[in-house]
Amino acid sequence: MKTLLISIPILFFSITIFSQNIYTGKVADNQKEPIAFANVVIYSTTNKTLEKGSITDENGNFTVELNSKEGFYIEISFLGFETKKIELNQITNLGIIILEENSNALDEVVIKAKKQSLIRKNDRLIFNINNTAVQEMGSAVDVLKVTPNIVVRDDKLTMLGKSSVRVMINGKMMPLQGDELSNYLSSINSSNIKAVEVITIPPSEFESEGNGGIINIILKKQKSDFWSVVARTSGTQRTQFSYGNSLAFNYKKKNTYLTVSVSNGEYIKNSKFNNNYYYDTEIWKGDGPNRYENDYLNYRLSVTQNITYKWEVGANYSGSNSDNNIQTNNTDSVYDLLNTLKYALISNGLSKQNSKTHTFNINNIFRLDSIGKSISLDFDYYISSSQKTGENSGGKIENNLNLPTFSNDTGIDYDFTNFSSKIDFSLPFNKIKIKFGGKASISKTSNDFKFYDTFGGAPIFDENQSNIFNYDEKIFGIYVSASKQLTKKITAKAGLRAEKTETESYSKSNNESNNNNYTKLFPTLYVTYNIKDKKSISFNLSKRLNRPRFESLDPFKIILNPYKTIQGNPFLKPSYITTIEFIYNTKKNELKFYAQSLEGSYNQISEINPITKVVNYTYYNHIDISNYGITNTYILDKVDWLTSYNTVDLGYSIMTSSLPQTIGSQEGFNAFIQTQNYIKLNSKKTLSLGVNYYYVFPSKVNLSHSEGYGPLDLSLRLKLLKGDLNFSMYLNDVLNTSRPLVTNFYNDVKSTYKNYYDTRSLSFNLRYTFGNKKINTKSSRSGNNDIQNRANR
């Protein structure tokens, strides 16, 4: 750590300062709200020729560089505002530049020119949807479905090549997950979204945890006081019907922002599992319908107050209650090699879980000047608890006789708490922008598992099959990053993050304690070369880590039935991910070459004993993976009635395993294509049809082989009452094809899985907005989302 502290000032002073004149400023409206993506263009005073062009960032800030301080003027423009011209002189800090609103232009303007949809910044891709057809789609969920690198299936967000994704609103991390996040995003009208930022390689100011990406949704700024209510109801018909309702109230008065929302619903999925094990003398064919039901209630409250122009303080609370029921009915039919049925094993289970989560956040932003210098201070507290009970029984069917073999009840009490605090300094200077800060996170986990044998009738507590598992974790991190325009066409951003991790775990049943203590450095580097006609070439480099989920560390073995057990591994270590990207970007197209290395990756495997036929599901750090690939995203909008978003990804993976029981290595190609097409069905643009399709080609993933699959989705959207009433209908997985066959090998035993997760569905979404029609949501912020994701059960 001492070496790290010394390295931070070295990084500051090692950055070369060039002699060009750096002009900085901030563009805002007459309410002093920043204007993002405003055009900033420099012209020569003598011959009116274009010298240089740029745009403001999400905070309205801009930086331009010139070799001279005389003979130029800057022109700033944005749709709906009067263009402003400023002569450049010896003063390089232009301060806040106010644009006056042009109300007539807003009422009469019709956009004919094609906008630059894809804007590449050093560490992110900006999907600019302002005044485009995307804003007519309905909700934030619909916008994310067409955002480059993002895939939305069953309202669950994924990012190409990433294991997880987090969501920010206006630069503030959302403390929401799962259905709660989906409900919140569905309440945001797409017409209120200005742009979506896709961060595939998070910079050093973000936690180094996870092979994940970040989505930042930028909302339009509200220019006056308002109140609004957004009411939403939705339903989905799978095998059974699910529904959801939400109500959100938004209020702004002078310097106070208030958001209150509540949502509830019932989510039901009927999955069907099919797995086969091919032993030397027998074939086990397993199948079973499983039913998952979740009754949930979510609620949140967010208050933000501008104490002064330079001090903003916010307090946020969100909570959720959920009752989960999972019913399993599995049959393993045992055949000889002539495919003659020998006997069958039946197992049935019913688990009930009540979970509660509470998230508290207090945040402060201190603005030091008018061009972006600031200090932010956050405190977060997160608590999650659940009580789960289970009833399991089964038997053997042979010669038409049903012989009971086991019966038990289980109970699990789970408690998790996390406290974290962080401080961030943002210091943009004339020639360089610097960020640095630190974070501390303390987590405690307690898992009390109880086992009762009920085979004889009355439940008997079994201490040997019960366990208490405690896990404590402390993470301390510091970071520094600097960005600079090196030349007229080259910008760069470099960062370094250090994290010290201390863990301690204890298993009562095993009488086993484990401790870990390690410090790691995580560098990031971004370089962008801007070509003419809004084209650019970028190079990105990052190193991150993936810490094990808390539940995967519990060494206690849970017996599901006589032939299936599940167990954690307390010796799991973090895996490390190094990513390199080369990107070519134009207005409507992004071409990306990437290489990624995963060292010591961990996953759950099926340990198959070919003699006893017992399968133990557990975790190991055993896979090293090298991925190489190319991704191309293209937006087609040549005609007014059709907008098409298309993505192609082609990769090659090399995988090796350190476990002798598994396949030693395998390599092969993998590919993915997606096309999403939105067709306007009337001249008023109030009715549109969506035709979306993606296909995952046969591929080798980790140590498995997966067949190809490709669902077709259809959607219909209707806007009424000037956009206040939105109705959407979706038909997902029309051809019922989302059930790929996956093949594995362990101890020379072949196993196959072909599971169906109830993906074919017909759903609707109805949202109504009323108030003064000047809707804005002030988002909450949370500093411990990486911890919440790992703790979520």
Secondary structure, DSSP 8 states (H G I E B T S, - for coil): -HHHHHHHHHHHHHS----SEEEEEEEE-TT--B-TT-EEEEEETTT--EEEEEE--TTSEEEEEES-SSSEEEEEE-TTB--EEEE--S--EEEEEE--B-HHHHHH----S----EEEETTEEEEE-TTSGGGGSSBHHHHHHTSTTEEEETTEEEETT-SEEEEEETTEE----HHHHHHHHHTSBGGGEEEEEEESS--TTS--BSSEEEEEEEE----S-EEEEEEEEEEEESSSEEEEEEEEEEEEETTEEEEEEEEEEEEEEEEEEEEEEE-SS-EEEEEEEEEEEEEEEEEEEEEEEEEETTEEEEEEEEEEEEEEEEEEEEEEEEE-TT--EEEEEEEEEEEEEEEEEEEEEEEEEEE-SSSS-EEEEEEEEEEEEEEEEEEEEEEEEETTEEEEEEEEEEEEEEEEEEEEEEEEEEEE-SS-EEEEEEEEEEEEEEEEEEEEE-TTSS-EE-GGG-EEEEEEEEEEEEEEEEEEE-SSSEEEEEEEEEEEEEEEEEETTTTEEEEEEEEEEEEEEEEEEEETTTEEEEEEEEEEEE---GGGG---EEEEETTEEEE--TT---EEEEEEEEEEE-SSEEEEEEEEEEEEEEEEEEEE-TTT--EEEEEEEEEEEEEEEEEEEEEE-SSTTEEEEEEEEEEEEEEEES-TTB-SEEEEEEEEEEEEEEEE-STTS-EEEEEEEEEE--EEETTEEE--B--EEEEEEEEEGGGTEEEEEEEESTT------EEEEETTEEEEE--B----EEEEEEEEEEESS---------S-HHHHHHH--
